[in-house]
Amino acid sequence: MRITELTERHAADIVTWRYPAPYRRYDLDGADPAYFLDPANGMFALVDEGDQLIGYRSFGPDGRVPGGAYDDAALDTGGGLRPELTGRGLGRRAIATGLAFGRERFAPRAYRVTVADFNARARRVVESLGFVRTSGFAAETDGSLFGIYLLE
């Protein structure tokens, strides 16, 4: 697993991803592929050994959820896996691969992730990587509860 530049083909694929319940909130239907290609959004492709797209990682404001208290003390990171690959134990390796890439590319003082409280799988993964929950909040968009986690 490795991080590469995200291509138009990757972006066109990502915006077709549909997740099973209760993860449908992560569906990207209706998303503009151009969003994933805009360098300001900090998106990168996560590919397997055969260069097949298996996910994406983001670095910067894309990892923030409206309603959370954010500052510049840490680099926000986020991402997603191809729907058919979720729940198979790949999350920890995917995020760790992103963190290693981010350290080389951006050299952050710390990382921050925002995780939906309902997503026990994601919470377990980030905690297993050393992230510590520092706060929680309700999203401005729909009132869903989120936690903010920090890795120094």
C-alpha positions as CSV (number, residue, x, y, z in Angstrom):
1,M,0.0,0.0,0.0
2,R,1.3,3.4,-0.9
3,I,0.3,7.0,-1.5
4,T,0.4,8.6,-5.0
5,E,-0.9,11.6,-6.8
6,L,-4.6,11.5,-7.3
7,T,-5.6,11.4,-11.0
8,E,-8.7,12.2,-12.9
9,R,-9.4,8.5,-13.2
10,H,-9.1,8.1,-9.5
11,A,-11.4,11.0,-8.8
12,A,-14.1,9.7,-11.2
13,D,-14.0,6.4,-9.4
14,I,-14.1,7.8,-5.9
15,V,-17.3,9.8,-6.6
16,T,-19.1,6.5,-7.4
17,W,-18.5,4.9,-4.0
18,R,-21.6,3.8,-2.0
19,Y,-21.3,2.4,1.5
20,P,-23.6,0.0,3.3
21,A,-25.6,1.1,6.3
22,P,-24.7,2.5,8.8
23,Y,-21.9,4.1,6.8
24,R,-24.0,5.7,4.1
25,R,-23.1,9.1,5.4
26,Y,-19.7,8.6,3.7
27,D,-21.3,8.1,0.2
28,L,-19.8,10.5,-2.3
29,D,-22.6,10.5,-4.9
30,G,-23.1,14.0,-6.2
31,A,-19.5,15.0,-5.3
32,D,-17.6,16.9,-8.0
33,P,-14.5,14.9,-9.1
34,A,-12.7,18.3,-9.5
35,Y,-12.8,18.7,-5.7
36,F,-10.4,15.7,-5.4
37,L,-8.1,17.2,-8.0
38,D,-7.8,20.7,-6.5
39,P,-4.4,20.9,-4.8
40,A,-5.9,23.1,-2.1
41,N,-7.9,20.2,-0.9
42,G,-4.8,18.0,-0.2
43,M,-6.1,14.8,-1.7
44,F,-3.9,11.8,-2.6
45,A,-4.6,8.3,-3.9
46,L,-4.0,5.2,-1.8
47,V,-3.1,2.3,-4.1
48,D,-2.2,-1.3,-3.6
49,E,0.9,-3.2,-4.9
50,G,-0.7,-3.4,-8.4
51,D,-1.4,0.3,-8.5
52,Q,-5.2,-0.3,-8.1
53,L,-7.0,2.5,-6.2
54,I,-8.1,1.3,-2.8
55,G,-8.7,4.6,-1.0
56,Y,-7.7,8.2,-0.6
57,R,-6.0,10.3,2.1
58,S,-6.4,14.0,2.7
59,F,-4.2,16.5,4.4
60,G,-5.5,19.9,5.5
61,P,-9.0,21.4,5.9
62,D,-10.8,18.6,4.2
63,G,-10.4,16.6,7.4
64,R,-12.4,19.1,9.4
65,V,-16.1,18.9,10.2
66,P,-18.1,22.2,10.6
67,G,-18.8,22.8,14.3
68,G,-15.5,21.5,15.6
69,A,-12.9,23.8,17.2
70,Y,-9.8,23.7,15.0
71,D,-6.5,25.6,15.0
72,D,-3.1,25.4,13.3
73,A,-1.4,23.3,16.0
74,A,-1.9,20.1,14.0
75,L,-2.3,18.9,10.4
76,D,-5.8,17.5,9.9
77,T,-6.0,14.3,8.0
78,G,-8.8,12.1,6.7
79,G,-9.7,9.7,4.0
80,G,-11.6,6.7,3.0
81,L,-11.4,3.2,1.7
82,R,-13.2,1.7,-1.3
83,P,-16.5,0.4,0.2
84,E,-15.9,-3.3,-0.6
85,L,-12.7,-3.1,1.4
86,T,-14.1,-1.7,4.6
87,G,-14.3,-3.9,7.6
88,R,-11.5,-6.1,6.5
89,G,-8.8,-4.9,8.8
90,L,-7.1,-2.5,6.2
91,G,-7.9,0.8,8.0
92,R,-4.9,0.8,10.4
93,R,-2.5,0.1,7.6
94,A,-4.2,2.7,5.3
95,I,-4.0,5.4,7.9
96,A,-0.5,4.5,9.0
97,T,0.6,4.7,5.3
98,G,-1.0,8.2,5.1
99,L,0.7,9.3,8.3
100,A,4.2,8.2,7.1
101,F,3.6,10.0,3.7
102,G,2.4,13.1,5.5
103,R,5.5,13.1,7.8
104,E,7.8,13.2,4.8
105,R,5.7,15.6,2.7
106,F,4.5,18.1,5.3
107,A,6.5,17.4,8.5
108,P,3.7,18.3,10.9
109,R,4.2,18.9,14.6
110,A,1.1,16.8,15.2
111,Y,-1.8,15.1,13.4
112,R,-5.5,15.6,14.1
113,V,-8.4,13.4,12.9
114,T,-12.1,13.9,13.4
115,V,-14.2,10.8,13.7
116,A,-17.9,10.3,13.9
117,D,-18.8,8.9,17.4
118,F,-21.0,6.2,15.8
119,N,-18.0,4.8,13.9
120,A,-16.6,2.4,16.4
121,R,-14.3,0.8,13.8
122,A,-12.6,4.1,12.9
123,R,-12.3,5.1,16.6
124,R,-10.6,1.8,17.4
125,V,-8.2,2.2,14.5
126,V,-7.1,5.8,15.3
127,E,-6.7,5.0,19.0
128,S,-4.6,1.9,18.1
129,L,-2.3,4.3,16.2
130,G,-1.8,6.5,19.3
131,F,-4.4,9.2,18.7
132,V,-6.0,10.6,21.9
133,R,-9.5,12.1,22.0
134,T,-9.2,15.7,23.0
135,S,-12.7,17.0,22.5
136,G,-16.1,16.3,21.1
137,F,-18.9,18.3,19.4
138,A,-22.1,18.2,17.4
139,A,-21.8,18.9,13.7
140,E,-23.3,22.1,12.4
141,T,-24.8,20.3,9.4
142,D,-26.9,17.7,11.1
143,G,-26.1,17.5,14.9
144,S,-24.2,14.3,14.5
145,L,-21.6,13.8,17.3
146,F,-17.9,13.7,16.5
147,G,-14.6,13.4,18.4
148,I,-11.4,15.2,17.7
149,Y,-8.3,13.1,18.2
150,L,-4.7,14.2,18.4
151,L,-1.4,12.4,17.7
152,E,1.8,14.2,18.7
